[in-house]
Amino acid sequence: MYKRYLKPMLDICFAIPAIVILTPFFIIIAVAIKVESKGPILFLQSRLGLNGSTFKIYKFRSMVKDQSNFQKSSKVFQNDPRITKVGHFIRKTSLDEIPQLFNIIRGEMSFIGPRPPLPYYPKEYEDYSDFDKQRFMVKPGISGLAQVRCREIHDWELNIPVDVEYVHNYSFTYDLKLFLASLLFFFKTDNVYRKN
């Protein structure tokens, strides 16, 4: 009952008031991004979601739009020169993630679930093992068990089994515990440069 009906309904019911409450932050961050650098306010990127489907994840843009003068890299590292001053702040405070509330409204994500990987990293969907593909049996989340338990471990080979563990054990009380634990990590400013 919870997994099929209640969880999606609760996600939307909480996402809508969260967007209303956070609207002042949306406006302030949006203005700061536009004032500091040219380019769009939001950064859209393809990610793998439920059952390996592809969707566009929303984030506040934290890097310069024109990266022609920088060495191209799909990974972001600490003190990366492509990151703007505003970008450093919103990454450290995880405020760059809050536009994903709209992904929840669109039915593409949940508050709690495995983080959605890139379509090509760490591997393409077809290259995941049957065990690994279990992580795609639920909607991806803004936060999840791997983020709470393994925040300082940036290794997909270690995180994927944790994601699968979540898929087999999640419930209303489990999600609530992970949600509350995630709030404690929200403004933790170390180890934010993950591989995903």
C-alpha positions in Angstrom: 0.0 0.0 0.0 2.7 2.5 1.0 5.1 1.5 -1.8 2.6 1.7 -4.6 0.2 4.5 -3.6 1.1 6.3 -0.4 4.7 7.1 -1.0 4.1 8.9 -4.4 1.2 10.8 -2.9 3.2 11.9 0.2 6.1 13.0 -2.0 3.8 15.4 -4.0 1.9 16.5 -0.8 5.2 17.5 0.8 6.9 18.8 -2.4 4.2 21.4 -3.1 4.4 23.2 0.3 8.2 22.9 0.3 8.3 24.8 -3.0 6.1 27.5 -1.5 8.2 27.8 1.6 11.5 27.8 -0.3 10.3 30.3 -2.9 12.3 33.2 -1.3 15.5 31.0 -1.5 14.7 30.2 -5.2 14.5 33.9 -5.9 17.6 34.9 -4.0 19.7 32.1 -5.5 18.4 32.8 -9.0 19.3 36.5 -8.8 22.7 35.7 -7.4 23.5 33.2 -10.2 22.4 35.7 -12.9 24.3 38.6 -11.3 27.6 36.7 -11.0 27.7 34.9 -14.4 26.1 34.7 -17.8 23.9 31.6 -18.5 20.8 29.9 -17.4 19.7 29.7 -13.8 19.0 26.0 -13.9 21.3 23.2 -15.0 19.5 20.3 -16.6 21.2 16.9 -17.0 20.1 13.5 -18.2 19.9 10.9 -15.4 18.7 7.3 -15.1 15.5 6.8 -13.2 12.8 4.2 -12.6 13.4 1.0 -14.6 16.3 2.7 -16.4 14.2 5.4 -18.0 16.0 8.7 -18.8 14.8 12.0 -17.4 16.2 15.6 -17.0 17.3 16.4 -13.4 17.0 20.0 -12.3 19.7 21.8 -10.3 20.7 25.4 -9.8 23.7 26.1 -12.1 26.9 26.2 -10.1 29.4 26.4 -12.9 30.3 28.9 -15.6 28.4 28.4 -18.9 31.4 28.9 -21.1 34.0 26.3 -20.2 36.0 26.6 -23.4 39.0 27.9 -21.5 39.0 25.0 -19.0 40.0 21.4 -19.3 36.9 19.3 -20.1 36.0 16.8 -17.4 32.8 15.0 -16.4 33.9 15.0 -12.8 33.7 18.0 -10.4 36.4 18.4 -7.8 37.0 20.7 -4.9 38.4 24.1 -5.9 37.3 23.3 -9.5 37.9 26.6 -11.4 34.7 26.1 -13.3 32.6 26.6 -10.2 31.4 30.1 -9.5 31.5 31.7 -6.0 27.7 31.3 -5.7 28.2 27.8 -7.0 30.6 26.9 -4.2 28.1 28.1 -1.6 25.0 26.3 -3.0 27.0 23.1 -3.5 28.3 23.2 0.1 24.8 23.8 1.5 23.1 21.4 -1.0 20.9 24.3 -2.1 21.7 23.5 -5.7 19.5 20.4 -5.2 16.3 22.0 -4.3 15.0 22.4 -7.9 14.6 18.6 -7.8 11.4 19.3 -5.9 10.0 19.9 -9.4 11.2 16.5 -10.5 9.1 15.1 -7.6 6.1 17.0 -8.8 6.7 15.6 -12.3 6.7 12.0 -10.9 10.4 11.4 -11.8 11.9 11.4 -8.4 11.1 10.9 -4.7 12.4 12.5 -1.5 14.1 9.3 -0.5 15.6 6.8 -2.9 18.8 5.9 -4.7 20.6 8.8 -6.3 20.1 8.8 -10.1 23.3 8.1 -12.0 24.4 9.5 -15.4 23.2 7.4 -18.3 26.9 6.6 -19.1 28.5 6.7 -15.7 29.4 4.6 -13.8 28.1 2.5 -16.8 25.2 2.3 -19.2 22.0 0.8 -18.0 22.4 -2.4 -20.1 25.8 -3.0 -18.5 24.5 -3.1 -14.9 24.2 -6.6 -13.5 20.8 -8.1 -12.6 21.7 -7.4 -9.0 22.7 -3.8 -9.6 19.5 -3.2 -11.7 17.4 -3.7 -8.6 18.4 -0.1 -7.5 16.2 1.1 -10.5 13.1 -0.7 -9.2 12.1 2.5 -7.3 12.2 6.2 -8.2 15.5 7.9 -7.5 15.6 10.2 -4.6 17.0 13.6 -3.6 18.6 11.7 -0.7 18.8 8.1 0.3 20.3 5.4 2.4 23.7 5.6 0.6 23.9 9.3 1.2 23.2 8.9 4.9 25.3 5.9 5.5 28.1 6.4 2.9 28.3 10.2 2.5 32.1 10.2 2.7 32.5 7.1 0.5 32.4 8.1 -3.2 32.5 4.7 -4.7 29.6 3.3 -6.8 30.7 -0.3 -6.2 30.1 0.3 -2.5 27.0 2.5 -2.8 25.0 0.3 -5.2 24.7 -2.7 -2.8 23.4 -0.1 -0.2 20.9 1.2 -2.7 19.7 -2.4 -3.3 19.4 -2.9 0.4 17.1 0.1 0.5 14.9 -1.2 -2.3 14.3 -4.4 -0.3 13.6 -2.8 3.0 12.0 0.6 2.6 8.8 1.5 4.4 7.1 4.6 5.7 9.1 4.6 9.0 12.3 3.7 7.2 11.8 6.6 4.8 10.9 9.0 7.6 14.1 8.0 9.5 16.2 8.6 6.3 14.5 11.9 5.7 15.2 13.2 9.2 18.8 11.9 9.0 19.2 13.7 5.6 18.2 17.0 7.2 21.2 16.7 9.6 23.5 16.3 6.6 21.9 19.0 4.5 24.2 21.8 5.6 27.2 19.6 6.2 29.9 21.2 4.0 32.5 18.5 3.7 32.7 15.7 1.1 30.2 17.2 -1.2 32.0 16.5 -4.4 30.6 13.1 -5.2 31.1 11.2 -8.4 27.5 11.4 -9.4 
